[in-house]
Amino acid sequence: MGELNMALTKHLMPPLRLPSCCACTLIVALAFVLTGCGEEPTPEASTPPTPVSTEKATFYNLTWLRQIDPTPAEQWLASREVGHDLDLYDPAVAKMREKLDIASKRFRDHPRMIANRAVQLEGMLQEKKIAERAPEIIDTLCEVQLSGRSVESFSSLTQQYYNLRMEGLDRDKAIVALRQQNP
């Protein structure tokens, strides 16, 4: 009798033949539907939302002024000196702009690079218990005159100055030594 039922089923319900890609798609769709059924998803641990600060971000305490930072170098350096953000039109910022302009012309380097390198040297000297602020370093290195030679880069001169200070020379003796090295 089972054979009779099979024979009747073949005639009454012809086999469903789908192309293999459609059959795979149907199987995958069915699998997605079935996996969505059944158990309820376990609730995830909720993290409280991060509070949004309404305070303006400060830039005076940045350790480095990146190329993409919108803050002008003179504003950053002047703000670092007073310990808080200064307005771009503050007289201290104007004074710092003049200092960086002189150094930029002297060394043919960008003011942002000069500011960063001076701050970096300030930190290196502080590690050795030598207190010199970045604006002082800029002034100091601008005092080194090179006659008849191509202009030394600010970075190169800061390295030479650092090396001389590590040899035990004070600021004035280091300037004299730099002048003698670069006649």
Disulfide bonds with the S-S distance in Angstrom:
none
